[in-house]
């Protein structure tokens, strides 16, 4: 399957009737931002939204096994009480998840989003997203998770980035529809594919673009930037291209802040100085350090 048709190209919607924008929500402060980002993506692409809530065992199961310390006479009764307590925790966690999903659906309806689906699953978040990946055009997640569930979503972001091949958008609380995005480009085969995705997808159409390469000044870098800029300009983007020096993570994050770029777009795999995605520190550094949302593409 060509990359052009597996991301967000609405010309191929008939081939992907069941493919949705998945918005992963929990009780964190980022829930509104996740819904706002999903609405923005849906408006731009015409794709439907599915709100996903995953009940992990850590949310409702006790963490202590006391069976070895219980006397013979009281063991059976106490184990039964512990089992009933876990059942109550499970039921309450399930109801809390349903309330979150219903609230998210109502909020999206207030934004004019109709046909929003909700899905609640039991299991591990990483495995669940993998199981749903064939019907997932893009996964939207909040950067911060809930404190009382040990940062359920936030702590899993890195693992999901490592394992999921779908586009992933990590949003900050207070998300606003972007008007300008930063595209981190290094002329590697991966970022050239991402360049094609950006040019062909409706998701970012109409936004201004800062095309940024981090590296030493050279004629070759300037030529690579000029070629990439022309691709985006031909696709209708207003582009400013620049070659910046320094360490990739702080340079990218600082420029995004200084230039008012509400979104950073990067390739999930790369070469040269932006190659540590998935297996190294650059992806983690960008996601942790950026004060704006990050869209990771493959």
C-alpha positions as CSV (number, residue, x, y, z in Angstrom):
1,X,0.0,0.0,0.0
2,X,1.4,3.4,-0.9
3,X,2.0,5.8,1.9
4,X,0.0,8.4,0.1
5,X,-3.2,6.3,0.5
6,X,-2.6,5.0,4.0
7,X,-2.6,8.3,5.9
8,X,-5.2,10.9,5.5
9,X,-5.8,11.2,1.8
10,X,-9.6,11.6,1.5
11,X,-9.5,10.7,-2.2
12,X,-9.2,7.1,-1.0
13,X,-12.0,7.2,1.6
14,X,-14.0,4.6,-0.2
15,X,-11.2,2.1,0.4
16,X,-11.1,2.8,4.1
17,X,-14.8,3.1,5.0
18,X,-14.1,1.7,8.5
19,X,-11.0,3.8,9.2
20,X,-11.5,6.4,12.0
21,X,-9.7,9.0,13.9
22,X,-9.2,7.4,17.3
23,X,-9.0,9.8,20.3
24,X,-7.7,8.1,23.5
25,X,-9.2,9.6,26.6
26,X,-8.9,9.2,30.4
27,X,-9.6,11.4,33.3
28,X,-6.6,13.7,32.8
29,X,-6.6,17.4,32.2
30,X,-5.8,16.6,28.5
31,X,-9.2,15.1,27.8
32,X,-10.7,18.4,26.4
33,X,-7.5,18.9,24.3
34,X,-7.8,15.4,22.8
35,X,-11.4,16.0,21.9
36,X,-10.5,19.4,20.4
37,X,-7.7,17.9,18.3
38,X,-10.0,15.1,17.1
39,X,-12.6,17.6,16.0
40,X,-10.0,19.6,14.2
41,X,-8.7,16.5,12.4
42,X,-12.2,15.3,11.5
43,X,-13.2,18.7,10.1
44,X,-10.0,18.8,7.9
45,X,-10.2,15.2,6.7
46,X,-13.9,14.4,6.8
47,X,-13.1,11.2,8.8
48,X,-15.3,10.0,11.7
49,X,-14.2,10.0,15.3
50,X,-14.0,7.1,17.7
51,X,-13.4,7.9,21.4
52,X,-11.4,5.1,23.1
53,X,-11.1,4.4,26.8
54,X,-9.0,1.5,28.0
55,X,-9.5,-0.1,31.4
56,X,-6.2,-1.4,32.5
57,X,-6.1,-3.8,35.5
58,X,-4.0,-1.3,37.5
59,X,-7.0,0.9,37.6
60,X,-9.2,-1.4,39.8
61,X,-7.2,-4.3,41.0
62,X,-5.5,-4.4,44.4
63,X,-1.8,-4.5,44.5
64,X,-1.2,-6.6,47.6
65,X,-1.4,-10.4,47.7
66,X,-2.2,-11.2,51.4
67,X,-3.1,-14.8,50.9
68,X,0.1,-16.1,52.3
69,X,-0.3,-14.2,55.5
70,X,-3.9,-15.3,56.2
71,X,-4.6,-17.9,58.9
72,X,-6.3,-21.1,57.8
73,X,-9.6,-20.2,59.6
74,X,-10.0,-16.8,58.1
75,X,-8.4,-17.2,54.7
76,X,-11.4,-18.2,52.7
77,X,-13.6,-15.4,54.0
78,X,-11.0,-12.7,53.6
79,X,-10.1,-13.9,50.0
80,X,-13.8,-13.7,49.2
81,X,-14.0,-10.1,50.6
82,X,-10.9,-9.1,48.6
83,X,-12.5,-10.6,45.4
84,X,-15.7,-8.7,46.0
85,X,-13.7,-5.5,46.5
86,X,-11.8,-6.0,43.2
87,X,-15.2,-6.6,41.6
88,X,-16.5,-3.3,43.0
89,X,-13.4,-1.5,41.9
90,X,-13.8,-2.9,38.4
91,X,-17.5,-1.9,38.2
92,X,-16.7,1.6,39.4
93,X,-13.8,2.0,36.9
94,X,-16.1,0.8,34.1
95,X,-18.8,3.3,35.0
96,X,-16.2,6.1,35.3
97,X,-15.0,5.2,31.8
98,X,-18.5,5.2,30.4
99,X,-19.1,8.7,31.9
100,X,-15.9,10.0,30.4
101,X,-16.8,8.6,27.0
102,X,-20.3,10.0,27.2
103,X,-19.0,13.4,28.3
104,X,-16.5,13.4,25.5
105,X,-19.2,12.6,23.0
106,X,-21.5,15.3,24.3
107,X,-18.6,17.8,24.2
108,X,-17.8,16.9,20.5
109,X,-21.5,17.2,19.7
110,X,-21.4,20.8,21.1
111,X,-18.6,21.4,18.6
112,X,-20.8,20.2,15.7
113,X,-19.3,16.7,15.5
114,X,-22.0,14.1,14.7
115,X,-21.7,10.3,14.4
116,X,-19.0,10.0,17.1
117,X,-18.5,6.4,18.2
118,X,-17.4,5.3,21.7
119,X,-15.4,2.2,22.5
120,X,-14.4,0.9,25.9
121,X,-11.9,-2.0,26.2
122,X,-10.3,-4.0,29.0
123,X,-6.7,-4.7,28.7
124,X,-3.4,-3.0,28.1
125,X,-3.4,0.3,26.2
126,X,-0.5,-0.6,24.0
127,X,-1.9,-3.9,23.0
128,X,-5.4,-2.5,22.5
129,X,-4.2,0.2,20.1
130,X,-2.3,-2.4,18.1
131,X,-5.4,-4.5,17.8
132,X,-7.4,-1.5,16.5
133,X,-4.6,-0.2,14.2
134,X,-6.1,-1.6,11.0
135,X,-9.1,0.7,11.5
136,X,-7.1,3.6,12.8
137,X,-6.1,6.4,10.4
138,X,-4.5,8.5,13.2
139,X,-4.3,8.1,17.0
140,X,-4.6,11.2,19.2
141,X,-3.4,11.1,22.8
142,X,-3.0,13.5,25.6
143,X,0.5,14.2,26.9
144,X,-0.6,14.1,30.5
145,X,-2.3,11.2,32.2
146,X,-4.3,11.0,35.3
147,X,-2.4,11.2,38.6
148,X,-4.6,8.6,40.3
149,X,-4.0,6.0,37.6
150,X,-0.2,6.5,37.5
151,X,-0.3,8.6,34.3
152,X,-2.2,5.9,32.5
153,X,-2.0,7.5,29.0
154,X,1.1,9.7,29.6
155,X,3.3,6.8,30.7
156,X,2.3,4.7,27.7
157,X,3.0,7.3,25.0
158,X,6.6,6.2,24.5
159,X,5.7,2.5,24.3
160,X,2.9,3.2,21.8
161,X,5.3,5.3,19.7
162,X,7.7,2.4,19.7
163,X,5.2,-0.2,18.6
164,X,2.4,1.5,16.6
165,X,3.0,2.2,12.9
166,X,0.0,4.6,12.6
167,X,0.4,8.3,12.7
168,X,0.3,9.5,16.3
169,X,-0.6,13.0,17.5
170,X,0.4,13.9,21.1
171,X,-1.5,17.0,22.3
172,X,-1.0,19.4,25.1
173,X,-3.8,20.6,27.4
174,X,-5.2,23.8,25.9
175,X,-5.0,22.6,22.3
176,X,-6.0,25.1,19.7
177,X,-6.4,24.4,16.0
178,X,-3.0,25.2,14.5
179,X,-2.4,27.9,11.9
180,X,1.3,27.3,11.6
181,X,3.3,24.1,11.9
182,X,7.0,23.2,12.0
183,X,8.2,20.4,9.8
184,X,11.6,19.0,11.0
185,X,13.3,17.9,7.8
186,X,16.7,16.2,7.2
187,X,16.4,15.0,3.6
188,X,16.5,11.3,4.7
189,X,14.3,8.8,2.8
190,X,11.9,8.8,5.8
191,X,11.4,12.6,5.9
192,X,11.1,12.7,2.1
193,X,8.1,10.3,2.5
194,X,6.7,12.5,5.2
195,X,7.1,15.4,2.9
196,X,4.9,13.6,0.3
197,X,2.4,12.8,3.0
198,X,2.1,16.4,4.1
199,X,1.8,17.6,0.5
200,X,-1.0,15.1,-0.3
201,X,-3.0,15.1,2.9
202,X,-5.9,17.5,3.7
203,X,-5.0,17.5,7.4
204,X,-2.5,20.4,7.2
205,X,-3.9,22.2,4.2
206,X,-4.1,26.0,4.6
207,X,-1.5,26.1,7.4
208,X,1.7,28.1,7.2
209,X,4.8,25.9,7.4
210,X,8.2,26.4,8.9
211,X,10.5,24.0,7.1
212,X,13.4,23.5,9.5
213,X,16.7,21.6,9.0
214,X,19.1,21.3,11.9
215,X,22.7,21.0,10.6
216,X,25.9,22.8,9.6
217,X,25.7,25.4,6.8
218,X,26.4,23.9,3.4
219,X,25.4,24.1,-0.2
220,X,24.0,20.6,-0.1
221,X,21.7,21.4,2.9
222,X,20.5,24.6,1.2
223,X,19.8,22.6,-2.0
224,X,17.9,20.0,0.0
225,X,15.8,22.6,1.7
226,X,15.0,24.4,-1.5
227,X,13.8,21.1,-3.1
228,X,11.6,20.3,-0.1
229,X,10.2,23.9,0.0
230,X,9.3,23.7,-3.7
231,X,7.3,20.5,-3.1
232,X,5.3,22.1,-0.3
233,X,4.8,25.3,-2.3
234,X,3.5,23.3,-5.3
235,X,1.0,21.7,-2.9
236,X,-0.3,25.2,-1.9
237,X,1.6,25.8,1.4
238,X,3.1,29.1,2.4
239,X,6.6,28.0,3.5
240,X,9.6,29.5,5.2
241,X,12.7,27.3,5.0
242,X,15.6,27.7,7.4
243,X,18.8,25.9,8.3
244,X,19.5,26.1,12.0
245,X,22.5,25.0,14.1
246,X,22.7,23.3,17.4
247,X,21.2,20.2,19.2
248,X,18.1,18.9,17.5
249,X,15.7,18.7,20.4
250,X,16.3,22.2,22.0
251,X,16.6,23.9,18.6
252,X,13.3,22.4,17.2
253,X,11.4,23.0,20.4
254,X,12.7,26.5,20.9
255,X,12.0,27.5,17.3
256,X,8.4,26.2,17.5
257,X,7.8,28.3,20.6
258,X,9.5,31.5,19.2
259,X,7.8,31.2,15.8
260,X,4.4,30.5,17.2
261,X,4.1,27.0,15.6
262,X,1.3,25.2,17.3
263,X,2.3,21.9,15.9
264,X,5.5,20.0,15.3
265,X,5.5,17.4,12.5
266,X,8.3,14.9,12.3
267,X,9.1,11.5,10.8
268,X,9.1,8.5,13.2
269,X,12.2,7.1,11.6
270,X,15.0,9.1,10.2
271,X,18.7,9.4,9.5
272,X,21.4,11.9,10.2
273,X,20.8,14.0,13.3
274,X,17.1,13.3,13.6
275,X,17.4,9.5,13.4
276,X,16.8,8.4,17.1
277,X,13.0,8.1,16.8
278,X,11.4,5.1,18.3
279,X,14.7,3.5,19.6
280,X,16.5,6.6,20.9
281,X,16.2,9.8,22.8
282,X,15.1,12.3,20.2
283,X,11.4,11.3,20.0
284,X,11.2,11.2,23.8
285,X,13.0,14.5,24.0
286,X,10.7,16.2,21.5
287,X,7.5,14.9,23.1
288,X,8.7,15.8,26.6
289,X,10.2,19.1,25.8
290,X,7.8,20.6,23.3
291,X,5.3,23.1,24.5
292,X,3.1,22.4,21.6
293,X,1.5,19.3,20.0
294,X,3.6,16.8,18.1
295,X,2.5,14.8,15.1
296,X,4.7,11.7,14.4
297,X,4.5,10.1,10.9
298,X,6.0,7.1,9.2
